Amino acid sequence: MPMPSKPSEIAIIGAGYSGTLVAAHLLKESKVPLTVRLFDRDPKQFGRGIAYATPLDCQLLNVPAANMSAFPDDPGHFLRWAKEREAQLLNPPWVVEVGPKSFLPRRAYGDYLAWVLAEAERAAAPGVTLIRRAEKVAKLSPEPNGEIKLVLAGGQVFRVDRAVLALGNFPPGNLPIPDPNFYRSPRYHRNPWLPGVLERILETRSCLLVGSGLTMVDWAVSLGQYGYTGQVHVVSRRGFWPKAHQAADPVGFALDLETGDPSVRAWVRQIRAYVAKTGCDWRAVIDALRPHNQRLWQSLPLAEKRRFMRHARPFWDLHRHRLAPGVAARLEAIAESGQLVRHAGRVQGYRETETGVEVTIRPRGVERAETLEVEAVVNCSGSESNYRRLESALVRNLLDQGLIRPDPLSLGIEVAMDGGLVNAQGVISDRLFTLGPPSKGMLWETTAVPELRVQAQRLAGLLLAG
Ligand SMILES: Cc1cc2nc3c(=O)[nH]c(=O)nc-3n(C[C@H](O)[C@H](O)[C@H](O)COP(=O)(O)OP(=O)(O)OC[C@H]3O[C@@H](n4cnc5c(N)ncnc54)[C@H](O)[C@@H]3O)c2cc1C
């Protein structure tokens, strides 16, 4: 199949963190003429993605500034950028100083990403250009001549040499309930990240947040920040929420992988024994595992991965994805004031009434269900990762053509180690690539900046090498 050894035109679909960083690396590193086409369906998220498009200063990064550089080989890059803008960033109580341990607003990080891209564009070699386009890519197909054809939602067609699917995080899916009609109600908000949803909830006297992870925390803290006085109910199966960051001395912990078959249960035993023996903070152990998580995940047999998903995932998530201390303190204060009520259990159904919504919850470990009345429900259960359930025209188009296939755990799609997409026949593409959240099933640890920046740099290098 004829194909240029080096691409002259590359499309990146999705201008969140991943797509923006791949574009920035291509612009910085290409020494020969190249056109980079960067697409995003949402103009407000262009160059920021879901995570960093928020305008709210109370939504903080959950990683300290020292570890948020966009460039793996320049760890101080973000911190220097932030220091130069310290006067604009200070905004008590959320930002009282800009230092390596500061948890800065995600809004500011979005500004940083926009700056990184603009700088890369400005310094690009002659003939190396970036073309931004705020429109949804609806279809993609490889052509017999080796090119890739993209069709936008409005019908316009582009042909490129390589394409990167940087599709990232999708809105949460609806949880299964016997009568899903409620999901059409204006009192139900499936996508908590849509503009205007917060304003709608601020008008209510009570709401239910479904899920108790990082999205719920964003919501609870943002409602408080905007003076919400209504009752906030939170429901999740176990009723836990993420732990807080706390300074912990690093430890040299490593799992013993030589003894016995790889098993999550055995690993948890090793972690517990180490913490008990050394008296160290468990956070230091979780952090010590971080560089090895992808390899550990890949060493697990599929049955063991399934077991992890069933039993250990919620515990892993709440220890691994921790809250900025200021956010954790605010959340505790809202809970202690009685404004926020936690429910551990399963939502069994919703019934819309004249004044609101009657929610039936079966508390954990109890046979009898309880009912709760609220005026609105927000789905904070996290990004939908099952590609068969996504309402994305592009994803459906790729599935229909067999160009992608979901991974066995439905955490994303199958991806080779270099980011090449694996098609329905198991063949790895040398023209279609991805990075970040879609590779969660293959890599597990692939959704936060410290991993994404490495993937973005590597993928750009691979694309430029032809
Ligand atoms: C709320 C939130 C907070 C987070 N906070 C942190 C943090 O503090 N620190 C950290 O390290 N990590 C954090 N993360 C994790 C991580 O940084 C994000 O997951 C990361 O932003 C992923 O970037 P992405 O570009 O892969 O995906 P996304 O940011 O989801 O971007 C994907 C983009 O693709 C676009 N798109 C999708 N389909 C199409 C299409 N067909 N055509 C055109 N465009 C399309 C979307 O509009 C979107 O803008 C957070 C994640 C979330 C969701």
The ligand as a Gaussian input file, in Angstrom:
#p B3LYP/6-31G(d) Opt

LIG

0 1
 C      -12.842000      16.672000      35.871000
 C      -11.441000      16.116000      35.713000
 C      -10.397000      16.599000      36.498000
 C       -9.094000      16.109000      36.339000
 N       -8.086000      16.600000      37.115000
 C       -6.820000      16.167000      36.928000
 C       -5.723000      16.705000      37.684000
 O       -5.919000      17.554000      38.540000
 N       -4.458000      16.250000      37.435000
 C       -4.226000      15.281000      36.498000
 O       -3.066000      14.900000      36.299000
 N       -5.246000      14.747000      35.791000
 C       -6.518000      15.174000      35.982000
 N       -7.542000      14.641000      35.239000
 C       -7.216000      13.565000      34.307000
 C       -6.619000      14.012000      32.970000
 O       -5.815000      15.145000      32.993000
 C       -7.670000      14.104000      31.936000
 O       -8.345000      12.905000      31.843000
 C       -7.034000      14.523000      30.621000
 O       -7.406000      15.833000      30.516000
 C       -7.385000      13.671000      29.446000
 O       -7.179000      14.441000      28.304000
 P       -7.695000      13.975000      26.903000
 O       -7.286000      15.029000      25.949000
 O       -7.224000      12.595000      26.637000
 O       -9.275000      13.897000      27.048000
 P      -10.366000      15.051000      27.175000
 O       -9.901000      16.117000      28.065000
 O      -11.630000      14.365000      27.516000
 O      -10.456000      15.655000      25.711000
 C      -10.995000      14.941000      24.622000
 C      -11.548000      15.949000      23.643000
 O      -11.969000      15.256000      22.478000
 C      -13.081000      15.926000      21.944000
 N      -13.781000      15.005000      21.049000
 C      -14.318000      13.799000      21.359000
 N      -14.888000      13.255000      20.263000
 C      -14.692000      14.124000      19.244000
 C      -15.054000      14.114000      17.869000
 N      -15.726000      13.100000      17.315000
 N      -14.696000      15.166000      17.103000
 C      -14.010000      16.215000      17.644000
 N      -13.666000      16.273000      18.954000
 C      -13.994000      15.237000      19.741000
 C      -13.871000      16.340000      23.176000
 O      -14.728000      17.431000      22.902000
 C      -12.764000      16.692000      24.165000
 O      -12.493000      18.072000      24.228000
 C       -8.845000      15.106000      35.388000
 C       -9.900000      14.613000      34.616000
 C      -11.188000      15.115000      34.758000
 C      -12.293000      14.567000      33.891000

